[in-house]
Amino acid sequence: MKIRVDYDVCEANAVCMGLAPDVFEVDEDDNLHVLLPEPPPEALDRVRHAIRSCPKAALSLHDE
């Protein structure tokens, strides 16, 4: 599974970072970074929750 970010839509609200800080990070310039683009199986539930919680629907998870 691989995380994708639509950076044209993302507002770096940091909701994802709050739910999965080991996977997502928003830096001091309000740029989102995916720390684990292919999260391990034990993180997938938190990642899915973060994706569903994104206020701009800028995140998605894909089989790759």
PyMOL Python script that loads the backbone (N, CA, C, O; Angstrom):
from pymol import cmd

cmd.read_pdbstr("""\
ATOM      1  N   MET A   1       0.841  -1.177   0.000  1.00  0.00           N
ATOM      2  CA  MET A   1       0.000   0.000   0.000  1.00  0.00           C
ATOM      3  C   MET A   1       0.887   1.241   0.000  1.00  0.00           C
ATOM      4  O   MET A   1       1.905   1.297   0.689  1.00  0.00           O
ATOM      5  N   LYS A   2       0.482   2.220  -0.778  1.00  0.00           N
ATOM      6  CA  LYS A   2       1.272   3.444  -0.877  1.00  0.00           C
ATOM      7  C   LYS A   2       0.366   4.663  -0.697  1.00  0.00           C
ATOM      8  O   LYS A   2      -0.733   4.725  -1.246  1.00  0.00           O
ATOM      9  N   ILE A   3       0.848   5.620   0.076  1.00  0.00           N
ATOM     10  CA  ILE A   3       0.117   6.859   0.329  1.00  0.00           C
ATOM     11  C   ILE A   3       0.382   7.828  -0.809  1.00  0.00           C
ATOM     12  O   ILE A   3       1.515   7.986  -1.266  1.00  0.00           O
ATOM     13  N   ARG A   4      -0.680   8.471  -1.253  1.00  0.00           N
ATOM     14  CA  ARG A   4      -0.547   9.533  -2.249  1.00  0.00           C
ATOM     15  C   ARG A   4      -1.143  10.812  -1.674  1.00  0.00           C
ATOM     16  O   ARG A   4      -2.133  10.783  -0.943  1.00  0.00           O
ATOM     17  N   VAL A   5      -0.524  11.918  -2.016  1.00  0.00           N
ATOM     18  CA  VAL A   5      -0.985  13.232  -1.571  1.00  0.00           C
ATOM     19  C   VAL A   5      -1.244  14.093  -2.792  1.00  0.00           C
ATOM     20  O   VAL A   5      -0.400  14.201  -3.682  1.00  0.00           O
ATOM     21  N   ASP A   6      -2.417  14.705  -2.826  1.00  0.00           N
ATOM     22  CA  ASP A   6      -2.704  15.693  -3.858  1.00  0.00           C
ATOM     23  C   ASP A   6      -2.273  17.040  -3.269  1.00  0.00           C
ATOM     24  O   ASP A   6      -3.031  17.686  -2.546  1.00  0.00           O
ATOM     25  N   TYR A   7      -1.055  17.446  -3.591  1.00  0.00           N
ATOM     26  CA  TYR A   7      -0.499  18.668  -3.010  1.00  0.00           C
ATOM     27  C   TYR A   7      -1.207  19.920  -3.502  1.00  0.00           C
ATOM     28  O   TYR A   7      -1.087  20.977  -2.881  1.00  0.00           O
ATOM     29  N   ASP A   8      -1.941  19.825  -4.601  1.00  0.00           N
ATOM     30  CA  ASP A   8      -2.726  20.972  -5.079  1.00  0.00           C
ATOM     31  C   ASP A   8      -3.935  21.226  -4.178  1.00  0.00           C
ATOM     32  O   ASP A   8      -4.465  22.336  -4.142  1.00  0.00           O
ATOM     33  N   VAL A   9      -4.366  20.198  -3.457  1.00  0.00           N
ATOM     34  CA  VAL A   9      -5.542  20.287  -2.592  1.00  0.00           C
ATOM     35  C   VAL A   9      -5.144  20.427  -1.118  1.00  0.00           C
ATOM     36  O   VAL A   9      -5.846  21.076  -0.343  1.00  0.00           O
ATOM     37  N   CYS A  10      -4.028  19.821  -0.739  1.00  0.00           N
ATOM     38  CA  CYS A  10      -3.588  19.783   0.662  1.00  0.00           C
ATOM     39  C   CYS A  10      -3.360  21.199   1.198  1.00  0.00           C
ATOM     40  O   CYS A  10      -2.698  22.023   0.566  1.00  0.00           O
ATOM     41  N   GLU A  11      -3.925  21.456   2.376  1.00  0.00           N
ATOM     42  CA  GLU A  11      -3.722  22.742   3.059  1.00  0.00           C
ATOM     43  C   GLU A  11      -2.825  22.598   4.277  1.00  0.00           C
ATOM     44  O   GLU A  11      -2.672  23.548   5.046  1.00  0.00           O
ATOM     45  N   ALA A  12      -2.231  21.429   4.465  1.00  0.00           N
ATOM     46  CA  ALA A  12      -1.332  21.156   5.593  1.00  0.00           C
ATOM     47  C   ALA A  12      -1.999  21.496   6.923  1.00  0.00           C
ATOM     48  O   ALA A  12      -1.410  22.167   7.771  1.00  0.00           O
ATOM     49  N   ASN A  13      -3.227  21.028   7.093  1.00  0.00           N
ATOM     50  CA  ASN A  13      -3.955  21.248   8.338  1.00  0.00           C
ATOM     51  C   ASN A  13      -3.397  20.432   9.504  1.00  0.00           C
ATOM     52  O   ASN A  13      -3.711  20.706  10.662  1.00  0.00           O
ATOM     53  N   ALA A  14      -2.584  19.446   9.202  1.00  0.00           N
ATOM     54  CA  ALA A  14      -1.900  18.598  10.193  1.00  0.00           C
ATOM     55  C   ALA A  14      -2.827  17.635  10.925  1.00  0.00           C
ATOM     56  O   ALA A  14      -2.438  17.080  11.952  1.00  0.00           O
ATOM     57  N   VAL A  15      -4.028  17.424  10.430  1.00  0.00           N
ATOM     58  CA  VAL A  15      -4.913  16.424  11.032  1.00  0.00           C
ATOM     59  C   VAL A  15      -4.262  15.051  10.914  1.00  0.00           C
ATOM     60  O   VAL A  15      -4.255  14.276  11.870  1.00  0.00           O
ATOM     61  N   CYS A  16      -3.720  14.758   9.745  1.00  0.00           N
ATOM     62  CA  CYS A  16      -3.067  13.462   9.535  1.00  0.00           C
ATOM     63  C   CYS A  16      -1.883  13.280  10.483  1.00  0.00           C
ATOM     64  O   CYS A  16      -1.679  12.196  11.028  1.00  0.00           O
ATOM     65  N   MET A  17      -1.116  14.331  10.673  1.00  0.00           N
ATOM     66  CA  MET A  17       0.035  14.262  11.567  1.00  0.00           C
ATOM     67  C   MET A  17      -0.414  13.996  12.998  1.00  0.00           C
ATOM     68  O   MET A  17       0.246  13.256  13.727  1.00  0.00           O
ATOM     69  N   GLY A  18      -1.514  14.583  13.399  1.00  0.00           N
ATOM     70  CA  GLY A  18      -2.022  14.345  14.744  1.00  0.00           C
ATOM     71  C   GLY A  18      -2.460  12.910  14.959  1.00  0.00           C
ATOM     72  O   GLY A  18      -2.365  12.390  16.071  1.00  0.00           O
ATOM     73  N   LEU A  19      -2.941  12.264  13.905  1.00  0.00           N
ATOM     74  CA  LEU A  19      -3.432  10.885  14.017  1.00  0.00           C
ATOM     75  C   LEU A  19      -2.350   9.847  13.754  1.00  0.00           C
ATOM     76  O   LEU A  19      -2.419   8.738  14.283  1.00  0.00           O
ATOM     77  N   ALA A  20      -1.365  10.186  12.956  1.00  0.00           N
ATOM     78  CA  ALA A  20      -0.282   9.243  12.630  1.00  0.00           C
ATOM     79  C   ALA A  20       1.036  10.005  12.499  1.00  0.00           C
ATOM     80  O   ALA A  20       1.563  10.144  11.395  1.00  0.00           O
ATOM     81  N   PRO A  21       1.573  10.500  13.621  1.00  0.00           N
ATOM     82  CA  PRO A  21       2.784  11.333  13.561  1.00  0.00           C
ATOM     83  C   PRO A  21       4.033  10.596  13.092  1.00  0.00           C
ATOM     84  O   PRO A  21       5.012  11.230  12.698  1.00  0.00           O
ATOM     85  N   ASP A  22       4.008   9.276  13.128  1.00  0.00           N
ATOM     86  CA  ASP A  22       5.153   8.522  12.629  1.00  0.00           C
ATOM     87  C   ASP A  22       5.117   8.389  11.106  1.00  0.00           C
ATOM     88  O   ASP A  22       6.096   7.964  10.491  1.00  0.00           O
ATOM     89  N   VAL A  23       3.979   8.755  10.498  1.00  0.00           N
ATOM     90  CA  VAL A  23       3.804   8.622   9.053  1.00  0.00           C
ATOM     91  C   VAL A  23       3.764   9.970   8.356  1.00  0.00           C
ATOM     92  O   VAL A  23       4.304  10.121   7.260  1.00  0.00           O
ATOM     93  N   PHE A  24       3.121  10.960   8.992  1.00  0.00           N
ATOM     94  CA  PHE A  24       2.938  12.280   8.382  1.00  0.00           C
ATOM     95  C   PHE A  24       3.605  13.349   9.238  1.00  0.00           C
ATOM     96  O   PHE A  24       3.612  13.264  10.466  1.00  0.00           O
ATOM     97  N   GLU A  25       4.169  14.362   8.569  1.00  0.00           N
ATOM     98  CA  GLU A  25       4.771  15.481   9.282  1.00  0.00           C
ATOM     99  C   GLU A  25       4.490  16.769   8.503  1.00  0.00           C
ATOM    100  O   GLU A  25       4.642  16.816   7.282  1.00  0.00           O
ATOM    101  N   VAL A  26       4.082  17.796   9.220  1.00  0.00           N
ATOM    102  CA  VAL A  26       3.936  19.124   8.638  1.00  0.00           C
ATOM    103  C   VAL A  26       5.052  19.977   9.215  1.00  0.00           C
ATOM    104  O   VAL A  26       5.165  20.132  10.431  1.00  0.00           O
ATOM    105  N   ASP A  27       5.870  20.526   8.337  1.00  0.00           N
ATOM    106  CA  ASP A  27       7.014  21.301   8.812  1.00  0.00           C
ATOM    107  C   ASP A  27       6.623  22.736   9.152  1.00  0.00           C
ATOM    108  O   ASP A  27       5.463  23.122   9.006  1.00  0.00           O
ATOM    109  N   GLU A  28       7.581  23.508   9.599  1.00  0.00           N
ATOM    110  CA  GLU A  28       7.312  24.884  10.042  1.00  0.00           C
ATOM    111  C   GLU A  28       6.884  25.803   8.901  1.00  0.00           C
ATOM    112  O   GLU A  28       6.363  26.892   9.141  1.00  0.00           O
ATOM    113  N   ASP A  29       7.102  25.370   7.666  1.00  0.00           N
ATOM    114  CA  ASP A  29       6.657  26.139   6.495  1.00  0.00           C
ATOM    115  C   ASP A  29       5.310  25.653   5.969  1.00  0.00           C
ATOM    116  O   ASP A  29       4.896  26.022   4.870  1.00  0.00           O
ATOM    117  N   ASP A  30       4.628  24.822   6.760  1.00  0.00           N
ATOM    118  CA  ASP A  30       3.321  24.260   6.395  1.00  0.00           C
ATOM    119  C   ASP A  30       3.378  23.391   5.140  1.00  0.00           C
ATOM    120  O   ASP A  30       2.500  23.469   4.280  1.00  0.00           O
ATOM    121  N   ASN A  31       4.401  22.578   5.045  1.00  0.00           N
ATOM    122  CA  ASN A  31       4.514  21.604   3.963  1.00  0.00           C
ATOM    123  C   ASN A  31       4.334  20.209   4.549  1.00  0.00           C
ATOM    124  O   ASN A  31       4.964  19.863   5.549  1.00  0.00           O
ATOM    125  N   LEU A  32       3.479  19.418   3.929  1.00  0.00           N
ATOM    126  CA  LEU A  32       3.264  18.047   4.379  1.00  0.00           C
ATOM    127  C   LEU A  32       4.339  17.139   3.805  1.00  0.00           C
ATOM    128  O   LEU A  32       4.667  17.208   2.620  1.00  0.00           O
ATOM    129  N   HIS A  33       4.881  16.287   4.668  1.00  0.00           N
ATOM    130  CA  HIS A  33       5.852  15.273   4.265  1.00  0.00           C
ATOM    131  C   HIS A  33       5.324  13.923   4.705  1.00  0.00           C
ATOM    132  O   HIS A  33       4.874  13.762   5.839  1.00  0.00           O
ATOM    133  N   VAL A  34       5.381  12.961   3.810  1.00  0.00           N
ATOM    134  CA  VAL A  34       5.006  11.591   4.152  1.00  0.00           C
ATOM    135  C   VAL A  34       6.295  10.880   4.525  1.00  0.00           C
ATOM    136  O   VAL A  34       7.153  10.634   3.677  1.00  0.00           O
ATOM    137  N   LEU A  35       6.419  10.553   5.802  1.00  0.00           N
ATOM    138  CA  LEU A  35       7.644   9.938   6.305  1.00  0.00           C
ATOM    139  C   LEU A  35       7.742   8.468   5.921  1.00  0.00           C
ATOM    140  O   LEU A  35       8.834   7.940   5.712  1.00  0.00           O
ATOM    141  N   LEU A  36       6.595   7.818   5.830  1.00  0.00           N
ATOM    142  CA  LEU A  36       6.537   6.403   5.445  1.00  0.00           C
ATOM    143  C   LEU A  36       5.553   6.259   4.287  1.00  0.00           C
ATOM    144  O   LEU A  36       4.388   5.937   4.520  1.00  0.00           O
ATOM    145  N   PRO A  37       5.985   6.488   3.052  1.00  0.00           N
ATOM    146  CA  PRO A  37       5.067   6.419   1.914  1.00  0.00           C
ATOM    147  C   PRO A  37       4.418   5.048   1.750  1.00  0.00           C
ATOM    148  O   PRO A  37       3.312   4.940   1.221  1.00  0.00           O
ATOM    149  N   GLU A  38       5.104   4.007   2.201  1.00  0.00           N
ATOM    150  CA  GLU A  38       4.564   2.655   2.191  1.00  0.00           C
ATOM    151  C   GLU A  38       4.524   2.168   3.636  1.00  0.00           C
ATOM    152  O   GLU A  38       5.419   1.448   4.080  1.00  0.00           O
ATOM    153  N   PRO A  39       3.482   2.563   4.367  1.00  0.00           N
ATOM    154  CA  PRO A  39       3.438   2.264   5.799  1.00  0.00           C
ATOM    155  C   PRO A  39       3.374   0.769   6.080  1.00  0.00           C
ATOM    156  O   PRO A  39       2.803   0.010   5.297  1.00  0.00           O
ATOM    157  N   PRO A  40       3.957   0.346   7.192  1.00  0.00           N
ATOM    158  CA  PRO A  40       3.915  -1.070   7.560  1.00  0.00           C
ATOM    159  C   PRO A  40       2.492  -1.481   7.944  1.00  0.00           C
ATOM    160  O   PRO A  40       1.671  -0.635   8.300  1.00  0.00           O
ATOM    161  N   PRO A  41       2.209  -2.761   7.873  1.00  0.00           N
ATOM    162  CA  PRO A  41       0.855  -3.252   8.164  1.00  0.00           C
ATOM    163  C   PRO A  41       0.304  -2.787   9.512  1.00  0.00           C
ATOM    164  O   PRO A  41      -0.891  -2.519   9.632  1.00  0.00           O
ATOM    165  N   GLU A  42       1.154  -2.691  10.512  1.00  0.00           N
ATOM    166  CA  GLU A  42       0.672  -2.300  11.843  1.00  0.00           C
ATOM    167  C   GLU A  42       0.252  -0.831  11.907  1.00  0.00           C
ATOM    168  O   GLU A  42      -0.406  -0.427  12.866  1.00  0.00           O
ATOM    169  N   ALA A  43       0.615  -0.033  10.917  1.00  0.00           N
ATOM    170  CA  ALA A  43       0.235   1.384  10.887  1.00  0.00           C
ATOM    171  C   ALA A  43      -0.977   1.654   9.994  1.00  0.00           C
ATOM    172  O   ALA A  43      -1.503   2.767   9.996  1.00  0.00           O
ATOM    173  N   LEU A  44      -1.420   0.667   9.242  1.00  0.00           N
ATOM    174  CA  LEU A  44      -2.457   0.903   8.239  1.00  0.00           C
ATOM    175  C   LEU A  44      -3.781   1.387   8.817  1.00  0.00           C
ATOM    176  O   LEU A  44      -4.437   2.228   8.202  1.00  0.00           O
ATOM    177  N   ASP A  45      -4.190   0.890   9.962  1.00  0.00           N
ATOM    178  CA  ASP A  45      -5.451   1.364  10.553  1.00  0.00           C
ATOM    179  C   ASP A  45      -5.371   2.853  10.870  1.00  0.00           C
ATOM    180  O   ASP A  45      -6.309   3.598  10.584  1.00  0.00           O
ATOM    181  N   ARG A  46      -4.262   3.292  11.457  1.00  0.00           N
ATOM    182  CA  ARG A  46      -4.085   4.715  11.766  1.00  0.00           C
ATOM    183  C   ARG A  46      -3.983   5.552  10.497  1.00  0.00           C
ATOM    184  O   ARG A  46      -4.508   6.664  10.438  1.00  0.00           O
ATOM    185  N   VAL A  47      -3.313   5.023   9.493  1.00  0.00           N
ATOM    186  CA  VAL A  47      -3.177   5.734   8.223  1.00  0.00           C
ATOM    187  C   VAL A  47      -4.543   5.884   7.556  1.00  0.00           C
ATOM    188  O   VAL A  47      -4.881   6.961   7.065  1.00  0.00           O
ATOM    189  N   ARG A  48      -5.316   4.820   7.539  1.00  0.00           N
ATOM    190  CA  ARG A  48      -6.661   4.896   6.945  1.00  0.00           C
ATOM    191  C   ARG A  48      -7.528   5.915   7.689  1.00  0.00           C
ATOM    192  O   ARG A  48      -8.274   6.676   7.073  1.00  0.00           O
ATOM    193  N   HIS A  49      -7.418   5.920   9.012  1.00  0.00           N
ATOM    194  CA  HIS A  49      -8.176   6.895   9.812  1.00  0.00           C
ATOM    195  C   HIS A  49      -7.740   8.321   9.466  1.00  0.00           C
ATOM    196  O   HIS A  49      -8.580   9.210   9.326  1.00  0.00           O
ATOM    197  N   ALA A  50      -6.442   8.538   9.330  1.00  0.00           N
ATOM    198  CA  ALA A  50      -5.919   9.858   8.971  1.00  0.00           C
ATOM    199  C   ALA A  50      -6.405  10.271   7.585  1.00  0.00           C
ATOM    200  O   ALA A  50      -6.767  11.428   7.371  1.00  0.00           O
ATOM    201  N   ILE A  51      -6.413   9.336   6.652  1.00  0.00           N
ATOM    202  CA  ILE A  51      -6.874   9.634   5.296  1.00  0.00           C
ATOM    203  C   ILE A  51      -8.348  10.013   5.301  1.00  0.00           C
ATOM    204  O   ILE A  51      -8.743  10.983   4.655  1.00  0.00           O
ATOM    205  N   ARG A  52      -9.159   9.254   6.024  1.00  0.00           N
ATOM    206  CA  ARG A  52     -10.594   9.570   6.112  1.00  0.00           C
ATOM    207  C   ARG A  52     -10.844  10.897   6.812  1.00  0.00           C
ATOM    208  O   ARG A  52     -11.852  11.552   6.548  1.00  0.00           O
ATOM    209  N   SER A  53      -9.951  11.298   7.693  1.00  0.00           N
ATOM    210  CA  SER A  53     -10.128  12.510   8.494  1.00  0.00           C
ATOM    211  C   SER A  53      -9.595  13.767   7.828  1.00  0.00           C
ATOM    212  O   SER A  53      -9.818  14.868   8.330  1.00  0.00           O
ATOM    213  N   CYS A  54      -8.900  13.627   6.717  1.00  0.00           N
ATOM    214  CA  CYS A  54      -8.338  14.794   6.027  1.00  0.00           C
ATOM    215  C   CYS A  54      -9.467  15.737   5.616  1.00  0.00           C
ATOM    216  O   CYS A  54     -10.351  15.337   4.859  1.00  0.00           O
ATOM    217  N   PRO A  55      -9.454  16.986   6.100  1.00  0.00           N
ATOM    218  CA  PRO A  55     -10.551  17.904   5.793  1.00  0.00           C
ATOM    219  C   PRO A  55     -10.648  18.287   4.312  1.00  0.00           C
ATOM    220  O   PRO A  55     -11.701  18.742   3.865  1.00  0.00           O
ATOM    221  N   LYS A  56      -9.585  18.114   3.561  1.00  0.00           N
ATOM    222  CA  LYS A  56      -9.589  18.457   2.132  1.00  0.00           C
ATOM    223  C   LYS A  56      -9.606  17.224   1.234  1.00  0.00           C
ATOM    224  O   LYS A  56      -9.593  17.355   0.011  1.00  0.00           O
ATOM    225  N   ALA A  57      -9.636  16.030   1.821  1.00  0.00           N
ATOM    226  CA  ALA A  57      -9.603  14.772   1.052  1.00  0.00           C
ATOM    227  C   ALA A  57      -8.401  14.746   0.103  1.00  0.00           C
ATOM    228  O   ALA A  57      -8.513  14.333  -1.051  1.00  0.00           O
ATOM    229  N   ALA A  58      -7.264  15.191   0.609  1.00  0.00           N
ATOM    230  CA  ALA A  58      -6.054  15.267  -0.202  1.00  0.00           C
ATOM    231  C   ALA A  58      -5.212  13.999  -0.147  1.00  0.00           C
ATOM    232  O   ALA A  58      -4.232  13.877  -0.882  1.00  0.00           O
ATOM    233  N   LEU A  59      -5.581  13.058   0.712  1.00  0.00           N
ATOM    234  CA  LEU A  59      -4.790  11.844   0.897  1.00  0.00           C
ATOM    235  C   LEU A  59      -5.534  10.639   0.358  1.00  0.00           C
ATOM    236  O   LEU A  59      -6.764  10.580   0.386  1.00  0.00           O
ATOM    237  N   SER A  60      -4.765   9.677  -0.134  1.00  0.00           N
ATOM    238  CA  SER A  60      -5.351   8.411  -0.575  1.00  0.00           C
ATOM    239  C   SER A  60      -4.332   7.297  -0.383  1.00  0.00           C
ATOM    240  O   SER A  60      -3.134   7.543  -0.243  1.00  0.00           O
ATOM    241  N   LEU A  61      -4.831   6.076  -0.380  1.00  0.00           N
ATOM    242  CA  LEU A  61      -3.995   4.894  -0.177  1.00  0.00           C
ATOM    243  C   LEU A  61      -4.263   3.955  -1.346  1.00  0.00           C
ATOM    244  O   LEU A  61      -5.415   3.669  -1.673  1.00  0.00           O
ATOM    245  N   HIS A  62      -3.191   3.479  -1.971  1.00  0.00           N
ATOM    246  CA  HIS A  62      -3.328   2.671  -3.191  1.00  0.00           C
ATOM    247  C   HIS A  62      -2.475   1.413  -3.103  1.00  0.00           C
ATOM    248  O   HIS A  62      -1.400   1.423  -2.504  1.00  0.00           O
ATOM    249  N   ASP A  63      -2.957   0.340  -3.697  1.00  0.00           N
ATOM    250  CA  ASP A  63      -2.153  -0.866  -3.864  1.00  0.00           C
ATOM    251  C   ASP A  63      -1.090  -0.575  -4.905  1.00  0.00           C
ATOM    252  O   ASP A  63      -1.386  -0.033  -5.970  1.00  0.00           O
ATOM    253  N   GLU A  64       0.132  -0.930  -4.600  1.00  0.00           N
ATOM    254  CA  GLU A  64       1.218  -0.687  -5.568  1.00  0.00           C
ATOM    255  C   GLU A  64       2.142  -1.853  -5.556  1.00  0.00           C
ATOM    256  O   GLU A  64       3.129  -1.866  -6.293  1.00  0.00           O
TER     257      GLU A  64
END
""", "prot")
cmd.dss("prot")
cmd.show_as("cartoon", "prot")
cmd.util.cbc("prot")
cmd.orient("prot")
